[in-house]
């Protein structure tokens, strides 16, 4: 009986925690640091120049972005799909408590750039990434830059966009 209970507990944890969770990547630990604030200013200025409202950094959607940046860097890959799974942004957002099934969502990723302005310019010059940044349905953003000196690209960025603000993220770290 005891073995069965331990097995069931471990199985429940396996379902509750998304595959590839990087250490320290939790909803409560997410906060918006300096590189992320620089990017937030760039995107909000850009959106304002197009007559769109500002994006607010969200806690849960931010944790999903942080999870993905850290996972890509720590496991040395670059993809919208979590390594070793078929999970993408929707599953990551949902796993961090963001209502991804009931609102518009989008995701941009970049690798190799340490500077927010270079990432912004790359995304601005890409039709799909630019469409996410300028989507009128977007109200919230989760943005994260992770740095891993031993990985292929060193810097990994994820911007998750959502149609609702879950709760405001901690600013600054």
Backbone as a ProteinNet text record, in pm:
[ID]
protein_1_A
[PRIMARY]
XXXXXXXXXXXXXXXXXXXXXXXXXXXXXXXXXXXXXXXXXXXXXXXXXXXXXXXXXXXXXXXXXXXXXXXXXXXXXXXXXXXXXXXXXXXXXXXXXXXXXXXXXXXXXXXXXXXXXXXXXXXXXXXXXXXXXXXXXXXXXXXXXXXXXXXXXXXXXXXXXXXXXXXXXXXXX
[TERTIARY]
82.4	0	87.1	191.7	279.8	348.6	392.4	455.6	359.3	234.8	134.1	114.4	110.3	93.3	212	333	452.9	448.7	411.9	401.6	300.1	183.4	79.3	124.1	196.3	248.4	348.8	439.7	538.2	471.8	371.3	298.8	227.4	168.6	101.3	200.6	318	420.5	467.6	481.6	525.6	426.2	298.2	196.5	192.5	211.6	199.7	318	436.3	555.9	591.8	597.6	627.1	765.4	778.8	908.2	1008.3	1130.4	1235.3	1237.7	1173.5	1173.7	1315.7	1361.9	1493.7	1485	1588.8	1590.2	1565.2	1484.3	1457.1	1353.6	1290.9	1192.9	1052.7	1006.2	873.4	796.2	665.6	582.8	624.1	644.7	676.8	815.6	907.1	1043.4	1061.1	962.6	978.8	972.7	1066.7	1062.2	1127.3	1096.6	1142.7	1273.2	1381.8	1513.6	1545.8	1667.2	1710.5	1700.8	1750.6	1738.2	1592.4	1510.1	1368.9	1298.3	1335.5	1277.8	1317.4	1440.9	1484.1	1399.4	1375.9	1292.6	1149.7	1095.4	959.2	942.6	1041.1	1034.4	1035.3	1119.6	1126.5	994.4	939.4	816.4	698.7	692.8	580.7	589.9	710.1	726.6	684	723.7	689.1	538.3	475.4	330.7	259.6	308.4	248.1	258.8	371.1	389.6	291.5	233.3	135.5	-6.8	-24.2	-156.3	-209.3	-119.7	-159.1	-125.9	-199.8	-177.1	-50	-4.4	115.5	86.4	190.7	184.2	227.5	159.3	196.1	264.5	373.4	439.8	357.1	330.2	250.2	334.6	290.6	364.7	363.9	247.9	238.9	291.7	254.7	303.8	454.6	501.8	645.8	720.8	661.3	724.5	732.7	631.1	635	748.4	766	875.3	1010.9	1021.8	1146.5	1178.1	1077.6	1094.6	1157.6	1102.7	1149.9	1291.5	1320.3	1456.1	1559.4	1528.7	1621.5	1635.2	1526	1531.5	1615.3	1593.9	1672.4	1821.2	1854	1994.6	2059.2	1989.2	2049.5	2061.7	1973.8	1979.4	2029	2075.3	2146.9	2067.2	1948.2	1869.7	1797.1	1737.3	1663.9	1541.5	1423.7	1299.9	1180.2	1068.1	942.8	888.5	934	888.9	988.5	938.5	1023.8	1094.9	1225.9	1309	1256.7	1243.3	1199.6	1050.4	973.9	827.7	764.4	634.7	561.8	498.2	538.3	481.2	536.5	448	486	441.7	424	393.1	263.4	160.9	32.3	46.3	114.5	133	217.2	322.2	405.8	325.8	249.7	167.8	67.6	-1.1	-100.1	-34.2	83.8	154.3	194.8	206.7	242.1	120.2	0.9	-121.7	-181.5	-124.1	-179	-295.6	-404.8	-523.9	-508.3	-409.4	-375.2	-484.8	-571.3	-676.9	-794.3	-800.7	-917.8	-886.2	-763.5	-727.1	-626.5	-610	-509.2	-371.3	-278.3	-142	-46.6	78	182.9	317.4	419.6	552.5	658.9	758.8	879.3	997.8	1092.9	1217.6	1334.6	1446.7	1570.6	1687.3	1799.5	1918.9	2041.7	2141	2267.8	2285.5	2180.6	2188.5	2176.5	2274.5	2266.5	2190.9	2182.2	2126.1	1979.7	1895.6	1752.2	1724.3	1799	1771.7	1797.4	1895.1	1923.2	1812.8	1763.4	1651.1	1528.3	1501.7	1386.2	1394.8	1509.1	1526.1	1508	1561.2	1544	1395.7	1322.7	1180.5	1100	1138.2	1068.6	1081.4	1195.1	1221.3	1173.5	1106.7	1050.9	898.9	833	688.2	609.8	640.9	568	593	719.1	752.9	693.3	701.9	647.3	496	429.4	283.9	248.2	326.5	301.7	320.1	426.1	453.4	346.2	285.3	185.7	42	18.8	-116	-201.6	-311.5	-400.2	-463.7	-470.4	-528	-431.6	-304.9	-204.5	-220.4	-227.9	-238.2	-125.6	-74.6	27.5	148.5	262.7	385.2	462	521.8	620.5	750	850.7	977.2	1090.8	1182.7	1296.5	1418.3	1533	1661.9	1741.5	1784.9	1868.3	2006.6	2107.7	2245.7	2313.2	2370.4	2441.8	2571.6	2682.2	2811.3	2855	2817.5	2861.2	2766	2660.2	2565.9	2605.6	2545.5	2581	2562.6	2450.4	2418.3	2441.8	2468.7	2487	2358.7	2298.4	2177.3	2053.9	1947.5	1820.7	1708.1	1629.1	1517	1385.3	1288.1	1150.6	1058.8	970.6	862.2	732.5	654.6	521.8	420.8	326	223.4	88.1	3.3	-129.1	-234.7	-358.5	-470.8	-528.1	-481.7	-525.5	-404.3	-409.3	-305.4	-345.3	-261.5	-290.3	-273	-154.6	-125.2	5.6	21.4	140.5	265.6	368.3	495.3	573.4	659.5	748.1	849.4	862.4	957.9	1027.9	1157.6	1254.2	1297.9	1387	1440.8	1527.7
-119.4	0	126.3	123.6	239.6	266.2	159.9	175.5	236	193.3	246.3	395.1	436.6	578	659.7	608.8	678.9	689.4	581	581.4	685.4	689	784.4	928.2	952.9	1086.5	1128	1038.3	1068.4	1088.7	1010.7	1026.8	1161.8	1202.9	1333.2	1446.7	1437	1538.8	1543.1	1429.5	1425	1495.4	1485.2	1551.6	1701.3	1737.7	1877.6	1962.9	1905.2	1981.6	1954	2057.7	2036.7	1977.1	1893.9	1834.9	1944.5	1922.8	2018.2	2140.7	2135.3	2251.2	2279.3	2397.1	2437.3	2472.1	2442.3	2472.2	2621.4	2650.2	2788.6	2856.7	2784.6	2842.4	2815.8	2904.5	2889.2	3019.2	3010.6	3130.5	3234.7	3193.2	3290.6	3351	3283.8	3336	3429.1	3436.9	3521.4	3668.5	3744.1	3890.5	3947.9	4071.9	4137.1	4210.4	4161.7	4220.4	4328.8	4378	4488.2	4459.9	4344.7	4322.2	4313.6	4254.5	4240.4	4375.9	4461.7	4596.7	4677.4	4660.4	4728.4	4683.7	4553.2	4503.5	4554.5	4553.9	4601	4745.6	4830.1	4970.1	4979.4	4900.4	4902	4858.4	4749.3	4699.2	4791.9	4847.8	4936.8	5067.7	5119.7	5238.4	5206	5090.3	5045.9	5031.6	4967.7	4951	5086.8	5178	5311.5	5384.6	5368	5434.1	5380.3	5264.6	5203.8	5217.7	5297.9	5321	5207.6	5121.3	5007.9	5033.4	4967.4	4981.7	4911.4	4952.9	4893.5	4752.3	4670.8	4537.6	4546.1	4474.7	4468.7	4334.8	4335.9	4208.6	4129	4003.7	3916.8	3814.9	3778	3685	3541.5	3489.5	3350.3	3334	3425.3	3417.5	3443.6	3526.5	3550.8	3427.4	3355	3231.2	3128.3	3124.7	3032.8	3070.7	3199.7	3246.2	3214.2	3240.8	3211.7	3062.7	2981.5	2836.4	2798.4	2852.6	2811.7	2862.6	2986.7	3039.7	2958.7	2932.3	2854.6	2711.3	2653.6	2516.6	2507.6	2599.4	2597.5	2614	2707.9	2732.1	2619	2566.7	2462.4	2329.2	2307.1	2180.8	2200.4	2323	2353.4	2318.3	2377	2361.4	2491.6	2501.5	2621.7	2579	2591.3	2547.7	2599.7	2615.2	2648.2	2526.9	2409.3	2286	2245.3	2216.7	2173.6	2044.5	2042	1928.6	1797.8	1696.1	1564.6	1550.2	1651	1646.2	1698.6	1699.1	1767.4	1895.1	1935.8	2052.5	2182.3	2277	2409.9	2514.7	2635.7	2748.3	2729.1	2673.8	2658.4	2570.4	2458.7	2368	2432.8	2507	2575.1	2682.4	2760.1	2864.1	2800.7	2698.8	2629.9	2572.9	2512.3	2452	2556	2682.1	2788.8	2869.5	2820.5	2881.7	2988.7	3013.4	3114.9	3054.4	3128.6	3073.7	3067	2993.6	2988.9	2929.5	2849.9	2786.7	2880.3	2991.6	3078	3218.2	3240.2	3372.5	3361.7	3470.7	3474.8	3459.8	3395.4	3380.9	3370.3	3406.3	3397	3385.7	3348.5	3333.3	3369.1	3444.1	3472.6	3418.8	3358.9	3315.6	3366.3	3386.9	3429.2	3369.9	3355.1	3302.4	3372.1	3391.6	3447.4	3595.7	3665.2	3809.6	3841.3	3911.9	3951.6	4081	4158.9	4293.3	4295.2	4360	4366.6	4434.1	4536.9	4608.5	4521.1	4432.1	4342.9	4239.5	4187.3	4093	4163.3	4283.4	4360	4382.9	4423.7	4449.4	4320.7	4210.3	4082.9	4048.9	4060.8	4028.1	4127.2	4252.7	4355.2	4326.4	4271.8	4243.8	4106.4	4034.1	3902.7	3914.5	3880.5	3904.4	3833.9	3708.1	3636.3	3691.6	3720	3776.3	3916.3	3994.5	4129.6	4126.5	4030.5	4018.3	3990.5	3908.1	3884.2	4011.7	4085.6	4208	4313.5	4315.5	4418.4	4367.2	4251.5	4198.2	4282.1	4330.7	4415.8	4339.6	4207	4126.2	4110.5	4136.2	4118.7	4226	4181.2	4270.8	4246.1	4122.4	4082.7	4026.1	4038.1	3980.5	3914.8	3803	3739.8	3743.4	3803.2	3817.6	3770.3	3694.5	3645.9	3629.4	3667.8	3639.7	3554.3	3439	3350	3344.4	3330.3	3325.1	3198	3122.8	2998.4	2998.8	3029.3	3045	2919.5	2801.7	2677.3	2626.4	2698.4	2653.9	2711.4	2660.3	2699.9	2849.2	2905.7	3044.5	3140.7	3093.5	3167.6	3235.1	3320.3	3392.7	3334.1	3319.1	3265.6	3357.4	3404.9	3494.5	3424.6	3446.5	3405.5	3521.7	3554.9	3650.4	3575.5	3559.5	3500.9	3614.1	3613.4	3716.8	3655.2	3730	3680	3788.7	3743.8	3835.4	3885.5	3830.1	3878.4	3889.1	3982	3995.9	3910	3813.6	3724.6	3800.5	3835.1	3923.8	3991.5	4114.6	4190.7	4126.4	4121.6	4062.5	4156.5	4096.6	4174.4	4250.1	4380.1	4465.9	4552.7	4571.2	4486.7	4373.6	4288.7	4178.3	4233.9
0	0	0	82.7	91.6	-43	-110.7	-241.7	-342.9	-336.4	-426.5	-402.1	-275.9	-243.3	-293.4	-275.5	-323.7	-475.5	-542.6	-687.6	-734.3	-671.2	-709.3	-685.9	-577.2	-549.5	-657.4	-691.2	-795.3	-930.9	-961.2	-1087.1	-1091.1	-980.6	-974.8	-994.7	-936	-954.3	-1098.2	-1160.1	-1299.7	-1391.2	-1361.3	-1441.5	-1410	-1285.2	-1243.3	-1285	-1297.5	-1330.7	-1476.2	-1559.3	-1699.8	-1720.5	-1823.8	-1854.9	-1887.4	-1847	-1879.4	-1790.6	-1674.9	-1586.7	-1540	-1568.2	-1522.1	-1374.3	-1302.2	-1158.4	-1134	-1033.1	-996.4	-1084	-1175.4	-1265.9	-1212.7	-1126	-1068	-1084.8	-1071.5	-1084.7	-981.5	-856.9	-751.7	-766.1	-836.5	-849.2	-968.6	-1058	-1176.4	-1139.2	-1193.5	-1183.4	-1307.9	-1337.2	-1458.8	-1428.1	-1486.8	-1465.1	-1566.1	-1561.2	-1645.9	-1795.9	-1846.8	-1991.2	-2036	-1951.5	-1983.5	-1980.8	-1886.4	-1881.3	-2004.1	-2050.9	-2173.4	-2291.8	-2301.7	-2410.9	-2397.8	-2277.8	-2253.9	-2299.6	-2270.6	-2314.2	-2466.9	-2531.6	-2678	-2740.7	-2692.9	-2754	-2725.3	-2605.4	-2575.2	-2652.8	-2674.5	-2760.2	-2903.7	-2951.1	-3086.8	-3101.4	-3005.5	-3010.8	-3006.2	-2921.8	-2912.8	-3047.2	-3117.7	-3247.8	-3352.3	-3327	-3417.4	-3364.6	-3257.1	-3200.7	-3113.8	-3065.8	-2983	-2835.9	-2747.4	-2604	-2558.1	-2440.8	-2381.1	-2332.3	-2332.1	-2273.3	-2127.8	-2043	-1901.3	-1874.5	-1799.8	-1767.7	-1666.7	-1701	-1616.5	-1542.3	-1424.4	-1339.5	-1394.3	-1425	-1470.9	-1613	-1701.6	-1838.8	-1841.4	-1748.1	-1736.8	-1689.1	-1597.1	-1549.1	-1660.8	-1747.9	-1861.9	-1957.2	-1981	-2067.4	-2003.7	-1875	-1803.4	-1808.3	-1788.3	-1794.8	-1928.7	-2036.5	-2169.1	-2197.6	-2163.8	-2185.9	-2108.1	-1981.6	-1898.5	-1946.6	-1991.6	-2039	-2166.8	-2260.3	-2382.9	-2352.4	-2265.3	-2232.7	-2156.3	-2057.5	-1973.5	-2047.1	-2147	-2221.2	-2364.7	-2394.5	-2518.1	-2644.9	-2657.5	-2779.3	-2807.5	-2926.4	-2965.1	-3045.2	-2983.7	-3047.8	-2967.9	-3036.5	-2966.6	-2891.4	-2926.8	-2862.8	-2754.6	-2635.1	-2525.3	-2564.3	-2547	-2586.3	-2527	-2612	-2567.3	-2549.2	-2588.6	-2574.2	-2702.9	-2704.9	-2812.5	-2757.4	-2637	-2570.5	-2628.6	-2646	-2691.6	-2592.4	-2642.6	-2554.1	-2477.6	-2541.7	-2473.9	-2350.6	-2364.9	-2251	-2141.8	-2180.7	-2079.5	-2006.4	-2080.4	-2016.3	-1920.3	-1967.7	-1884.8	-1758.5	-1773.3	-1659.5	-1555.1	-1595.8	-1502	-1456.6	-1489.7	-1439.3	-1527.8	-1645	-1734.8	-1814.4	-1833.5	-1901.4	-2054.1	-2100.2	-2242.4	-2329.4	-2272.2	-2351.6	-2379.2	-2308.2	-2320	-2371.1	-2418.6	-2466.8	-2581.2	-2654	-2759.6	-2695.9	-2767.7	-2719.5	-2837.9	-2812.8	-2913.4	-2843.5	-2920.1	-2861.3	-2963.3	-2917.4	-2994.4	-2916.5	-2987	-2923.2	-3006.4	-2939.3	-3005.8	-2928.8	-2997.7	-2932.7	-2990	-2903.4	-2946.3	-2922.5	-2887.8	-2865.5	-2717	-2662.3	-2522.8	-2503.8	-2608.8	-2602.9	-2646.4	-2568.1	-2597.8	-2731.4	-2766.7	-2891.4	-3014.2	-3006.4	-3119.7	-3136.9	-3025.7	-3031.9	-3087.7	-3038.5	-3085.2	-3236.5	-3285.9	-3429.2	-3510.8	-3461.6	-3531.1	-3542.3	-3432	-3432.7	-3516	-3511.8	-3589.6	-3740	-3782.6	-3923.3	-3968.7	-3881.9	-3914.4	-3910.9	-4020.3	-4028.3	-3917.4	-3889.5	-3785.2	-3646.1	-3614.7	-3483.7	-3467.7	-3575.2	-3572.1	-3550.9	-3615.4	-3598.2	-3452.8	-3384.8	-3242.1	-3162.1	-3189.6	-3112.9	-3133.7	-3253.4	-3284.5	-3281.2	-3226.4	-3221.9	-3126.1	-3176.4	-3095.3	-2979.6	-2989.9	-2882.1	-2764.5	-2785.5	-2679.7	-2572.3	-2448.8	-2332.4	-2232.9	-2232.6	-2134.3	-2207.1	-2140.5	-2193.3	-2079.2	-2111	-2024.2	-2102.6	-2048.1	-2120.5	-2032.1	-2091.7	-2014.6	-2103.8	-2050.1	-2112.8	-2015.7	-2063.1	-1981.8	-2044.3	-1960	-2007.4	-1957.5	-2051.9	-2021.7	-2101.5	-2036.6	-2103.6	-2178.1	-2131.1	-2194.5	-2302.7	-2330.9	-2433.5	-2570.1	-2673.7	-2810.1	-2834.7	-2790.2	-2819.9	-2703.8	-2589.1	-2464.1	-2415.6	-2497	-2455.6	-2523	-2443.7	-2492.7	-2445.4	-2538.9	-2509.6	-2542	-2457.4	-2485.1	-2449.2	-2541.5	-2514.7	-2538.2	-2433.5	-2445	-2436.3	-2527.6	-2535.3	-2504	-2434	-2400.1	-2406.1	-2419.7	-2431.6	-2300.5	-2188	-2056.8	-1964.6	-1872.7	-1771.8	-1652.5	-1619.3	-1506.9	-1376.1	-1340.9	-1228.4	-1261.8	-1217.2	-1254.6	-1197.4	-1280.5	-1240.6	-1149	-1068.9	-982.2	-1066.5	-1041.8	-1112.5	-1011	-1017.6	-1086.3	-993.9	-1045.4	-965.2	-854.8
[MASK]
+++++++++++++++++++++++++++++++++++++++++++++++++++++++++++++++++++++++++++++++++++++++++++++++++++++++++++++++++++++++++++++++++++++++++++++++++++++++++++++++++++++++++++++

